[in-house]
Amino acid sequence: MASTNTTARHSGDEVGLLTRSPLIGWLAVSSVMLGIFSIVTTEILPIGLLTTIGSSFAISDGMAGLMITMPGLLAALSAPVVTVATARVDRRLMLCVFMLLLAMANFLAAAATDYWLVLVSRVIVGIVIGGFWSIGAGLAERLVPAASVGRATSVIFSAVPLGSVLGVPAGTFIGDLAGWRTAFLVMGALTVGVLAMLLLVMPSLPPDRTTRPSVLRSMLKSVNTRFALLLTFLAVLAHFGTYTYVTPFLEQVTGAGSQLITVSLLVYGAAGIVGNFLGGAVVSRYPRATFGLAGGMIATATLLLPVLGRFQIGAFALLVVWGVAYGAVPVSSQTWFAKATPDAPEAASVLFTASFQMTISLGAVAGGVIVDSTSPSTVMTLGSLVAMLMVVAAWAHFARRLTWPDNP
């Protein structure tokens, strides 16, 4: 996703730093990855603790799903607003501010005496997601030499499945062992550690290209950008409309206990890591096929879960398929946006973040309404239909033989 003149766009201080110590650049990449890991884990942590938190405040599963809805909605709104408003501020400073806010949000959730305080903490999480993702997702080209940008980008995006494979199961385990509040306390402490790492290893990053509203508006004129928005909307709606309520499904349909649910989420997350790196390895060459295949696998897994998910082995197998598929979705979506607008990487990250997070919010809301009025199995079936629409849309893009500006 990097252009050939990436190094030329580095400021003098950045180029000098990378020349003296490439290790510092990779440590900075790792700090961004850990920041996104903390954000992803905090954002989806309530999925593993949904019923526990709901019981603590005597609310329904659908109402508890607002903990997923709120961050997504605020992230979608804050991604363009915060990025444009802070366009002239050093990106290192903004990353550190966002990590500080994330730590405060986790500590607030842990101390909340009423559910509305939990939702306030989730609003803060949403602002952090929108700002940190929009800035951090496209930073690889400013931290490592041009030849290593692709690998560095994969490392940064590995935080998404890592949040599932390590963060959510670990948080669920801590919640079962010591209570859900302790899980948020631990996340707060981890975030403080990431903040310290950013302060130590991240170089100064003055804005090199200001993201203006006019840039975002012009991007929407591109048919490839509009397809990226459509595919991202359908894929993420299908996923989060269903995965948000996977714990109630495993409890009610599969008959799984808390330990088995933790293991199931671990299996799903491990598959997601595989999907992230597989998708990252091929998406630049085959963007349509990679994104479309991921959507097809999500459709298959969610369609079969109400039938085969009644058996533990069936649920495990389908969670593996689902994990591999969704692991490829974020990197596929970001790559699609980047190819559509190769000259404005931060603006591409803004649209990627806003569309992704808005759809997470809509998916959680839609799934919550359905699960409260019907059943977790119905949620899975309807999610499968949405994923099938995404596959059709990807095929339509291929059938029109559209190319990106940087393609021959």
N, C-alpha and C positions, 0 to 999 in steps of 0.2 A: 504493500500500500504506500510505500515511500516513493517519492519522486527522486530522480537522479541528482537533483541539486539540493538535496536535504541538508548536507553539511554546510553548503553556502548560506543557508538560512539561519544557522546557529549564530548567536551573538559571539563576539570575540572571546568573552569570558567562558562561554560554554565550550567552544572549540578548544581553547587552551586547557580547560579542566579535563576534557576527554582525552586530549593528547598526552597529558601528563599521567593520568591514571584512568584507564578504561574501567578498572574495577569500581571506581566511584560511580560511573555511569550505570553499571549493572546494579549496584547497591541502590541507586536512586530508582531504577526500574522496579526493583524488589519492594521498595518502600511504597511505590504507587500500587503495586499488586496487593500488598498487605493492607493498604488503605481501602482498596475496593473489596478485599476479602472481609474486612471489618464491616463495611457498609452492607454488602450482600448478606452476610450472616445476621446482622442486626435487622435488616429488612425482612428476611424470611424466617427468622427465629420463631415468631409466633405460630408458624405452620406446625412445628413439632409440639408446641405447647398450647395449641388452640383450645382444646377441651379443658385443660387444666386451668388456664387463665379465665376462660368462660365460667367455669364452676366457681372460681374464687370470687367473681363479681356477680354471680347468679344471672348470667346473660346467655342467649342462645349462640349456637355455632355461627349462624349468619351474622349476628351482631358482633361477635368476636372477630369475624373476618374483616371488620373495619380497620383492624390493626395492620392489615395488608393494603387495604384500600387507601388509607390516608397518606402513607408515604408515596405511593405511586402518583396520586393526584397532585400532591405538592411538588414532587420532583418534576413532573411534566410542566408545571407552571414556572418553577424556579429555574429550570435549565436555561431557557432563553433570557429570562429577566436578569438572573444573577450574572450570567456570562457577559451579557451586554453591559450591565451596570458596572462591572469590575474589569472591563476590557483593558484598562490602562494600569491595572494593579499587577504587581509581580505575582506570577502563578504559584511560586513556592509559598508565598505568604498566604494566598487563598487556600491552598491545600492544607496548610497547618490550621487555619481558622476553622475549616470544615471538620477536621479531626477533633478539635476541641469541642465543637458543637455536638458531634456524635457522642463523645464521652459523656457530656452533660445529659444528653437525651437518654442514654442507657441508665445512668444513675437516677434520673427522674422516674423512669419506668419502674426501676427496682424499689423505689421509695413510695410509689403511688398508693394512696389510700382509697381513691375512687377511680372508676374506669375512665372518666373524662381526663384525668391526669395522664393516664397511659396514652390516650389519643393525642394529647398535647405533645407528649414526647415523640409520638410518631409523626406529627407535623414537622418537628425539628429534623427528624430523620429524613423526611422527604426533601426538605431544603438542602440538606447535606448531599443527598443522592444526586439531585439535579445539578448542583454546582461542582462537586468533586468529579463525577462521571464526565461532565462536559469538558472539563479541563484535563483530567487525567487520561481519558481514553485515547487521546491523540498525542500524548507526550513522548512516545517512544523515539520519534525521529529527532527530538531535541536532547535526548539523553545518551544515545549510543551512536556509533558510526552508521552510515547509510546501509552498509552491507548487513548489519545486524538488526535493522528495524523490524523486519518480519518476525524474527525470533523473539525480539523484545515485546512486540505486540501480543504474541501468543502467550508469553509469560504473564503479561498484565491481565489478559482475558481469562487465564486459568483460574483467577480468583473467583470467577462465577461458579464453576463446578466445585472448586475447593470449599466454597461457602456451604455447599450442599453436603459434600462428602465428609468434611471435618466439622464445620461450624454448627449446622443444624443438628446432626446426630449427637455431637458433644453437648450442645445446649440442651437437647432433650434429655440426655443422660443426667446432666447436672440438675435439670429441673425435677426429674424423677427422684434423684438422690437427696437434694437439699432444697427443693422448691424453685418455682419459676423465677422468683425475684433474684435468687443467687445467680441464675443463668445470665440475667441482665447485668448484675454486678461484675461478673467475670468479663463480659463483653466490654463494659466500661473500662476496666483495668487494661484489657488488651488494646483498646483504642488509645489510651494514654501512652502505651509503649510504642505504638505506631507513630504517634505525634512526635515522640522523642527521636525516633529514627529519621523521620522527615527533616527535623531540625538539624540533625547531624550530617546527613549524606546528600540531601537535595541541594543542587546548585541554585543560584539566583536565576530566575527565568522571567526576564522582562517580556511583556507581550511583543511578539514579532509581527503579528497580523491582527489588527483590531476587528473583532466580530461586531458588525453593525446590523441593525434590523433590515436594512436594504439588502445585505448579503443573504440573509435568511429568506427574504421574500423572493429574491432572484432564483434561489435554489429550487423553489417550489414550481418554477416554470419548466423544469426539466422532467420529461416523462419518466426517466429512470429514477429520479428522486420520488416521484409520486408512486411508482411501483414499489420502491423501498418502503414507503410509508404503508402502503396497502398490505404487503407481505408481512411486515413487522406487526401490524395491527392484528391480522388474522392468526399468525403463529403464536403471539404472546397471549391473545385473548383465549385461544384454545388451551394453552398451557396453564395459565394462572387461573382461568375459570374452573379448572379441574384440580390442579396440583395443590391449590390452597386448601382443598378439602380432602386431601388424600388420607389424612389421619382419621377423620370420621369414617371414611370408606373402609380403611383397614380394620377399624374397630367394629363397625356394624356389619360389613359384608364378609370380610375375610375372617373375622373373629380373632384378630390379633391382639395380644396384650402389649403393655408398654415396652417391654424389652424387645419383642419381635418388631414393633413399629420402629424402634431405634435402629435395629439391624436393617430393616427394609429401606429406611432413609439413607443409611450408610451405603447399601448396595446401589441405590439410585444415584447417589453422589459420585461413587467410584466410576460408574458407567458414564456419568457426565464429564468427568475428567478425560476419559478416553475419547468421547465425542468431541470435546473442545479441540484436542490436538489433531484428531482425524479431520475435523472440519476445517481447522486452520491450515492444514497441509494442502488441501485441495481447493478451497473456496476461491482463491485468486484466479485459478485456471478455469474452474467450473462453478461459477457463482449460482447459476440457475439450478443446475442439477443438485448441488449441495444443499441449498436452501429448500428446494422442492422435496428432496429425499427426507430431510429432517421433518418437514411437515407431514409427509406420508407416514413416517414411523410413529409420530405422535398420534395421528389419526388411528392407526392400527392398534396401538397400545391402549388408548382410551376406549376404543370401540369394543375390544375384547375383554377389558377388565371386568365389566359387570357379569360376564359369563365365566371366564377362567379365573378371575380374581377371587372367586369363592373358595378357591383352594390355595393354600400357602405357596406351593411351588409355582402355580400359575401367576399369582400376584408378583412373586419374586422375578420370574422370567420377563413379565411385561414391564416391570419397573426398570429392568436392565435396558430393554429396548427403548423405553421412554427416556431414560437418563442419557443414553448415547445420542438420541435424537435432539433433546433440548440442549445438550452440551454444545452442539454445533450452531444453535440458533443465534446467540449474541454475536459471535465472531462473523457469522454469515451476514447478519443485518448490518453490523458496523462496516464490513467490507463493501457491501452493496452501496451504502451511503457514501463511503469514501471514493469509490469508483465513479459515482455519479457526479461528485464535486471534488476532483483531485486538487484544485487550487485553494480550497478553504477547509482544511482538515478540522479545525476547531468548530467551525460552523456545522460541518457534517456530524461531529460528535454531539452538538447541541440538538440537532434534529433527531439523531439516533436516540439520545437519552430521553428527550421529551416524548417521542412516539412510544418508546418502550415502556416508560413509566406510566404514562396516561393509560395505556392498555392494561398494564398490571392492575391499576385501580379499577378500570371497568370490568376486567375479568373477575376480580375478587368480589365486586358488587353483584354482578350477574350470577356468579356461582353461589353467592350467599343467599340471594332471593330464591334460586332454584332449590338449593339444598334444604332450606327451611320449609318450602312448600311441597317438595316431592321427596327426593332421596339422593344420597351420594351417587348411586348408580345412574340415575337420570342425568346428573351433572356430567358424568364421564361420557355418556352417549352423545349429549348435545355438544360437548367439547370436541368430540371426534368429527362431527359434521362441520364445525368451523374450520378444523384443521384440513378437512378435505377441500373446502373452498380455497384455502391458501395454496394447496397443490395445483388446483385449477388455475389460479391467478399466475403462479410461477410458469406454468405451461403456456399460458397466454402470452407472457412476455417473451418466451422462447419462440413461439409461433410467429410473433411480429418481427423476429430477427433484429431486435434492438441491440445496439452496441453502446459502449461507454465512450466518452470523449478521448480517453487515453488508450483506447483499443485501436489496432491498425484497421 
